[in-house]
């Protein structure tokens, strides 16, 4: 298994991964509307070149923002390797800050990122309502009956 730049993979495989795991390639968050299939990123692939994890990011000046992160097989270090790959690229591009947005219901992500040195810096109340107006397939309620409504911004100084 190895981490590769998503540009090295067949585009239709990347598109299918996003559709299977996010419903579409479009990510609507308060920092913008992104077509994740057109962003830079890394995939974690197995021996058969099957993607088992994928991360996308965008660099704005000295800030590198993680737009999406997904690991099919949690708890095996795949997400950690992908985040580390993005952080390494950020440093190479003279970024001084990593940032990302998740939603209030995503308890796993909140724990995952905090364990890796990220801090919660802002809560944008009801931000998901605005996103849902542009992407109606965003569910109202998910795991553990938690309504999806707020965005949480996390940051890590590099």
N, C-alpha and C positions, 0 to 999 in steps of 0.2 A: 504494500500500500504506500501511496505517496501523495504529496501535495503538488498540484500543477496549476499554472495560470489557466483560467477558463478559456482564454483565447486559443489554447492548444487543443481544446475538445471540439467535437462536432457541435455546431450551433444548434441543430435540432435536438440533440441530447440535453443541452443546457436549457433550451426552451421547455422541453418536456418535464425536466426536473422542477422548474418553477411552477408549471401548471399543476403538477402532481402534488406539490407541497405548499403552494401559496394560492392556488386557484388561478393565477395568471402571473405574468411577468411584471405587472404594475404594482408598485409600492407607493401608497399615498400616506405621507406623514407630514408633520408640520414644517419640516425643512424643505419639502418639495414633493413633486410627483416624479417618480423614477421608473424607467423601464429597466428592470434589473438585468435583463439579458444584454443590455448595451453597456453595462458598467464593467469596470475592471473587477477582478476577483480571483479567487482560488477555489479549486475543488480538491477534495480528498477522494482518490480513486483506488479501487481494489485491483487485484491482479488482472481482472478482465476489463479494466478501464471503465468499470461501472462507478458512477458517482455515489458516494455514501455521505458526502457532506459538501456544502457550498457556502461561500461567503462573498458578498459584494461590498464595494466601498467607493467613495468619491473623495477627492482631495480638494479642499477650498483653502487656498493660501497655505497657512501653517496648521490647518486643522484637517484631520482625516476622519471621515464619518463612515462608520459601518452602516450599511443600508439594510442588508439581510444576512442572516446566519441560520443555517439549518444543518442538522446532523441526523441522519436516519437511525444511527445506532448510538444512543446516548450513553455516557458514562465510560467511554473508551478513549477519551482524549482527542477525539476528532475535532470538536469545536475549539478546544484549546490550541491545537496546532494551526487551525485556520485563522484564529484571531492573532496568534503570534506572527503568522505570515504577513497579515495586514499591518501589524505594528512595525515589523521590520521594513516593509515598503515605506511606511510613513516616516520612519527615521531617515531612510535613504533619500526621501524627498524633503528633508528639513522641516517636517511637521513637529510641532511641540505639544500638540493636543490631539487625543483620540476622543471621539464623541459618538454616541448612538442614541437611538430612541426606541423604547419598547412601550408596551401598554401595561396598564395597572394589573391586568389579570395574569400576566406572564411571570408568575412567581419563580419558575425555573430560571428564566433569563436574568431576573433581578439577582438571584443568588449566584449564578454562574459568573456574571460580570463583576460583582463585588468581590468575589474570591480572587479575581484576577486584577484587582487594584483600581477598579472603576468606582466612582462616587456618584450618588444621586445628587443632581444639582438643581433640578427644576421639575415641577409638575405642571403640565398644561391641562387644566380641567376641561372636560368635555371636548377635547381635540378630536376624538374619534368620531363624534357626530359630524364634524366637517368633512372628515375623510370618507365617511359612509355616504355622504351626499354625492361624492365623485366615484366611489367604489361600493355600491350597495351590497355586494356579497360579503362584506365584513360582518361577521355574526354579532348579535347583540349580547349573547351570553355564551361562555365556554366552560372549560373544566372547572369543577368544583362550584358551579353556579355563580361564578363571579361575572358581573356585567362588564363588558369592555367599554370604557368611556374616556379614560384619561391617558395622556402620554407622559412618560417619565424620561427625562434626558439624563444620561449618565456620561461622565467624562473621566479621562485618565490623562494625567500630565506625563509626557514622554521624557 
